Amino acid sequence: MPMISIEVPDAPGPAGTAEAYLAEPGGRDVSGGGVLLVMDAIGLRPQLERMADRIAGWGYPTLAPNVFYRKGSAAELAPREDLRVPKAREAFFRKAMPRVNALTAELAERDIPGYLAALRHTLGDPDAEVAVVGFCMGARLAVRAAGLDPNVVACAGFHGGGLATDADDSPHWRLATARAEFVFGHADKDRSMPPEAVAELGAAMDKIGLTYRNEIYPGAPHGYTMEDTSSFQRAGAERAFTELRALLERTLPRP
C-alpha cells in the first residue's frame, strides 16, 4: 500500500516522521486541491485506505495520517479481531480508548500543520486550498484544522463526538477563526453528540456566519461509515459520501 513518511513534531526515533496513507487520483480529472482524511478511533487500516481511495477517485489526492503515531505504527495498533462480530467492536474500544484520550487538543494541534503541509507537498503548492474530513474522533481534529488554517476551505465530520462541549478546549471554539464551508452528518441517538450539542454546534456556526449543513442521519448509529465494524449502516455511509463529494465540488478549485 502507498504509505509515505511525513514530518511531525513528536515522532519517536531519529527520523522524526510518522506514516500516512496517500491515495492519488488516476486519469486526468484531478482537482487543484486535496483532502486530509482524519481517521476514527480504530486507526489507520484497510477500511480507511478504501475510503481514501474512493475520495481520490473523484479527483482529489487524499492523505490519511496515523494520528496515533506516538503510540505505535498503524500495523501495531490495528485490530486483530473481526469488528463485525457482535461485541468485538466494543471490546476493542475498551483497549483503544487510552490512546484516544492521550491525544489531547494540544497535541492534535501540534500535529495538524504537519499533516496539512504533507498534503500540500503532494499537490506541489505550499498554499493550496484543501479540505479536511474526519470520522468519529477525527471529526474533532477536522474542525481544529479548519480553525487553524485559513486555506482549509471545506470541512466535513461524520458521526463525530464531543464537537461542542463545555470544556475550554472544545472543538467548536475553533470555529471562530475558520473560513471553511462545513458539513456534519451526526449519528442518531449518539451519546457523544446528543441533540443539544448538535444545536450548540449549529448556533456557533450561525453566530460566526459560516456556511454549513448540520444534520442528524435518522437511524444511523455511531460509526455508521465503517464497513469493517458492526456499526456500519450503508444508507448513512452513502449519504455521507454523497454530501462529502458535493462539498468538495463546491469548494475545491479545478485546474
C-alpha positions as a Python dict, from the first residue, in 0.01 Angstrom:
ca = {
    (1, 'M'): (0, 0, 0),
    (2, 'P'): (128, 352, -79),
    (3, 'M'): (247, 464, 262),
    (4, 'I'): (462, 775, 291),
    (5, 'S'): (654, 932, 578),
    (6, 'I'): (559, 1278, 697),
    (7, 'E'): (734, 1512, 939),
    (8, 'V'): (563, 1554, 1275),
    (9, 'P'): (685, 1725, 1592),
    (10, 'D'): (680, 1433, 1836),
    (11, 'A'): (763, 1124, 1632),
    (12, 'P'): (981, 877, 1822),
    (13, 'G'): (1328, 796, 1698),
    (14, 'P'): (1573, 1000, 1493),
    (15, 'A'): (1367, 1007, 1174),
    (16, 'G'): (1105, 1245, 1314),
    (17, 'T'): (835, 1109, 1086),
    (18, 'A'): (502, 931, 1101),
    (19, 'E'): (335, 716, 840),
    (20, 'A'): (41, 819, 627),
    (21, 'Y'): (-158, 657, 350),
    (22, 'L'): (-160, 856, 26),
    (23, 'A'): (-430, 790, -231),
    (24, 'E'): (-376, 960, -566),
    (25, 'P'): (-627, 1001, -847),
    (26, 'G'): (-593, 801, -1162),
    (27, 'G'): (-650, 957, -1502),
    (28, 'R'): (-657, 1323, -1588),
    (29, 'D'): (-954, 1455, -1393),
    (30, 'V'): (-757, 1590, -1098),
    (31, 'S'): (-865, 1875, -871),
    (32, 'G'): (-643, 2166, -786),
    (33, 'G'): (-689, 2079, -418),
    (34, 'G'): (-657, 1776, -193),
    (35, 'V'): (-820, 1616, 109),
    (36, 'L'): (-684, 1538, 454),
    (37, 'L'): (-873, 1236, 589),
    (38, 'V'): (-860, 1204, 968),
    (39, 'M'): (-923, 853, 1092),
    (40, 'D'): (-1160, 724, 1353),
    (41, 'A'): (-1052, 583, 1689),
    (42, 'I'): (-995, 235, 1548),
    (43, 'G'): (-699, 360, 1348),
    (44, 'L'): (-536, 360, 1007),
    (45, 'R'): (-628, 30, 842),
    (46, 'P'): (-760, -110, 512),
    (47, 'Q'): (-1107, 38, 569),
    (48, 'L'): (-961, 390, 590),
    (49, 'E'): (-747, 321, 284),
    (50, 'R'): (-1057, 221, 87),
    (51, 'M'): (-1230, 540, 194),
    (52, 'A'): (-928, 748, 90),
    (53, 'D'): (-918, 565, -243),
    (54, 'R'): (-1284, 646, -302),
    (55, 'I'): (-1227, 1017, -247),
    (56, 'A'): (-917, 1012, -466),
    (57, 'G'): (-1128, 851, -735),
    (58, 'W'): (-1325, 1175, -754),
    (59, 'G'): (-1005, 1358, -848),
    (60, 'Y'): (-875, 1469, -506),
    (61, 'P'): (-539, 1346, -374),
    (62, 'T'): (-616, 1221, -23),
    (63, 'L'): (-379, 1182, 271),
    (64, 'A'): (-471, 979, 580),
    (65, 'P'): (-210, 1006, 859),
    (66, 'N'): (-165, 772, 1153),
    (67, 'V'): (-260, 1022, 1421),
    (68, 'F'): (-169, 771, 1693),
    (69, 'Y'): (195, 765, 1581),
    (70, 'R'): (313, 836, 1935),
    (71, 'K'): (168, 501, 2044),
    (72, 'G'): (285, 284, 1756),
    (73, 'S'): (265, 214, 1386),
    (74, 'A'): (-63, 158, 1207),
    (75, 'A'): (11, -214, 1184),
    (76, 'E'): (93, -239, 1554),
    (77, 'L'): (-227, -65, 1659),
    (78, 'A'): (-466, -225, 1410),
    (79, 'P'): (-734, -460, 1542),
    (80, 'R'): (-660, -829, 1516),
    (81, 'E'): (-1019, -937, 1558),
    (82, 'D'): (-1317, -905, 1323),
    (83, 'L'): (-1502, -598, 1450),
    (84, 'R'): (-1818, -702, 1267),
    (85, 'V'): (-1868, -980, 1520),
    (86, 'P'): (-2113, -884, 1798),
    (87, 'K'): (-1939, -717, 2094),
    (88, 'A'): (-1593, -730, 1929),
    (89, 'R'): (-1603, -360, 1843),
    (90, 'E'): (-1691, -268, 2200),
    (91, 'A'): (-1411, -488, 2336),
    (92, 'F'): (-1160, -325, 2102),
    (93, 'F'): (-1265, 23, 2212),
    (94, 'R'): (-1205, -63, 2576),
    (95, 'K'): (-841, -128, 2482),
    (96, 'A'): (-813, 166, 2241),
    (97, 'M'): (-962, 446, 2449),
    (98, 'P'): (-643, 522, 2646),
    (99, 'R'): (-464, 624, 2326),
    (100, 'V'): (-768, 821, 2213),
    (101, 'N'): (-772, 1012, 2542),
    (102, 'A'): (-396, 1063, 2526),
    (103, 'L'): (-431, 1258, 2201),
    (104, 'T'): (-515, 1588, 2368),
    (105, 'A'): (-626, 1901, 2189),
    (106, 'E'): (-281, 2048, 2245),
    (107, 'L'): (-105, 1751, 2087),
    (108, 'A'): (-351, 1732, 1799),
    (109, 'E'): (-295, 2098, 1718),
    (110, 'R'): (80, 2043, 1722),
    (111, 'D'): (37, 1773, 1459),
    (112, 'I'): (-220, 1923, 1224),
    (113, 'P'): (10, 2176, 1049),
    (114, 'G'): (246, 1891, 960),
    (115, 'Y'): (-37, 1685, 813),
    (116, 'L'): (-155, 1978, 604),
    (117, 'A'): (200, 2058, 491),
    (118, 'A'): (246, 1697, 378),
    (119, 'L'): (-79, 1708, 181),
    (120, 'R'): (19, 2034, 14),
    (121, 'H'): (361, 1890, -69),
    (122, 'T'): (188, 1621, -272),
    (123, 'L'): (-5, 1897, -450),
    (124, 'G'): (312, 2095, -525),
    (125, 'D'): (173, 2411, -368),
    (126, 'P'): (250, 2510, -6),
    (127, 'D'): (-52, 2742, -1),
    (128, 'A'): (-303, 2516, -176),
    (129, 'E'): (-664, 2530, -69),
    (130, 'V'): (-761, 2193, 78),
    (131, 'A'): (-1043, 2010, 251),
    (132, 'V'): (-1046, 1806, 571),
    (133, 'V'): (-1284, 1522, 654),
    (134, 'G'): (-1293, 1339, 985),
    (135, 'F'): (-1477, 1036, 1114),
    (136, 'C'): (-1566, 969, 1478),
    (137, 'M'): (-1289, 1135, 1683),
    (138, 'G'): (-1136, 1252, 1355),
    (139, 'A'): (-1423, 1499, 1317),
    (140, 'R'): (-1286, 1687, 1618),
    (141, 'L'): (-945, 1712, 1456),
    (142, 'A'): (-1101, 1820, 1128),
    (143, 'V'): (-1273, 2114, 1299),
    (144, 'R'): (-946, 2210, 1466),
    (145, 'A'): (-770, 2200, 1130),
    (146, 'A'): (-1027, 2436, 980),
    (147, 'G'): (-979, 2679, 1266),
    (148, 'L'): (-601, 2666, 1248),
    (149, 'D'): (-555, 2707, 873),
    (150, 'P'): (-740, 2967, 662),
    (151, 'N'): (-669, 2771, 344),
    (152, 'V'): (-884, 2484, 466),
    (153, 'V'): (-1189, 2577, 259),
    (154, 'A'): (-1406, 2273, 334),
    (155, 'C'): (-1454, 2066, 646),
    (156, 'A'): (-1674, 1761, 697),
    (157, 'G'): (-1734, 1547, 1003),
    (158, 'F'): (-1934, 1226, 1019),
    (159, 'H'): (-2053, 1053, 1340),
    (160, 'G'): (-1823, 1286, 1534),
    (161, 'G'): (-1840, 1300, 1911),
    (162, 'G'): (-1765, 1581, 2154),
    (163, 'L'): (-1774, 1856, 1893),
    (164, 'A'): (-1948, 2106, 2121),
    (165, 'T'): (-1893, 2075, 2495),
    (166, 'D'): (-1842, 2298, 2797),
    (167, 'A'): (-1468, 2232, 2802),
    (168, 'D'): (-1228, 2518, 2740),
    (169, 'D'): (-1072, 2323, 2453),
    (170, 'S'): (-1397, 2214, 2290),
    (171, 'P'): (-1351, 2190, 1911),
    (172, 'H'): (-1638, 2427, 1838),
    (173, 'W'): (-1446, 2719, 1989),
    (174, 'R'): (-1205, 2681, 1694),
    (175, 'L'): (-1484, 2780, 1454),
    (176, 'A'): (-1425, 3148, 1531),
    (177, 'T'): (-1114, 3152, 1310),
    (178, 'A'): (-1242, 2922, 1035),
    (179, 'R'): (-1349, 3025, 686),
    (180, 'A'): (-1439, 2679, 556),
    (181, 'E'): (-1779, 2553, 450),
    (182, 'F'): (-1888, 2279, 689),
    (183, 'V'): (-2089, 1959, 655),
    (184, 'F'): (-2176, 1749, 959),
    (185, 'G'): (-2363, 1419, 949),
    (186, 'H'): (-2436, 1316, 1307),
    (187, 'A'): (-2527, 970, 1425),
    (188, 'D'): (-2879, 925, 1559),
    (189, 'K'): (-2918, 897, 1936),
    (190, 'D'): (-2543, 939, 1979),
    (191, 'R'): (-2450, 980, 2346),
    (192, 'S'): (-2125, 1150, 2244),
    (193, 'M'): (-2314, 1410, 2037),
    (194, 'P'): (-2669, 1450, 2170),
    (195, 'P'): (-2926, 1680, 2006),
    (196, 'E'): (-2843, 1969, 2238),
    (197, 'A'): (-2477, 1951, 2133),
    (198, 'V'): (-2579, 1941, 1767),
    (199, 'A'): (-2788, 2253, 1829),
    (200, 'E'): (-2499, 2424, 2009),
    (201, 'L'): (-2268, 2347, 1718),
    (202, 'G'): (-2518, 2497, 1477),
    (203, 'A'): (-2562, 2806, 1694),
    (204, 'A'): (-2186, 2859, 1700),
    (205, 'M'): (-2169, 2845, 1320),
    (206, 'D'): (-2467, 3080, 1289),
    (207, 'K'): (-2302, 3331, 1520),
    (208, 'I'): (-1987, 3336, 1307),
    (209, 'G'): (-2178, 3343, 979),
    (210, 'L'): (-2039, 3018, 838),
    (211, 'T'): (-2200, 2822, 556),
    (212, 'Y'): (-2289, 2476, 681),
    (213, 'R'): (-2509, 2168, 694),
    (214, 'N'): (-2557, 2020, 1040),
    (215, 'E'): (-2785, 1719, 1029),
    (216, 'I'): (-2869, 1404, 1223),
    (217, 'Y'): (-2895, 1098, 999),
    (218, 'P'): (-3206, 907, 1113),
    (219, 'G'): (-3135, 557, 1235),
    (220, 'A'): (-2761, 584, 1171),
    (221, 'P'): (-2554, 454, 1465),
    (222, 'H'): (-2225, 596, 1583),
    (223, 'G'): (-1961, 465, 1344),
    (224, 'Y'): (-2207, 421, 1058),
    (225, 'T'): (-1950, 476, 780),
    (226, 'M'): (-1715, 197, 890),
    (227, 'E'): (-1790, -113, 687),
    (228, 'D'): (-1543, -325, 884),
    (229, 'T'): (-1742, -291, 1208),
    (230, 'S'): (-2080, -391, 1346),
    (231, 'S'): (-2188, -23, 1343),
    (232, 'F'): (-2191, 5, 965),
    (233, 'Q'): (-2509, 136, 805),
    (234, 'R'): (-2500, 157, 427),
    (235, 'A'): (-2768, 425, 396),
    (236, 'G'): (-2585, 658, 632),
    (237, 'A'): (-2247, 585, 477),
    (238, 'E'): (-2367, 654, 124),
    (239, 'R'): (-2537, 974, 235),
    (240, 'A'): (-2212, 1086, 397),
    (241, 'F'): (-2010, 1025, 82),
    (242, 'T'): (-2272, 1198, -133),
    (243, 'E'): (-2262, 1504, 95),
    (244, 'L'): (-1883, 1500, 103),
    (245, 'R'): (-1846, 1483, -273),
    (246, 'A'): (-2090, 1770, -321),
    (247, 'L'): (-1898, 1976, -65),
    (248, 'L'): (-1567, 1915, -242),
    (249, 'E'): (-1715, 2004, -579),
    (250, 'R'): (-1847, 2332, -438),
    (251, 'T'): (-1527, 2438, -268),
    (252, 'L'): (-1209, 2295, -416),
    (253, 'P'): (-1067, 2453, -731),
    (254, 'R'): (-1046, 2276, -1063),
    (255, 'P'): (-742, 2329, -1288),
}
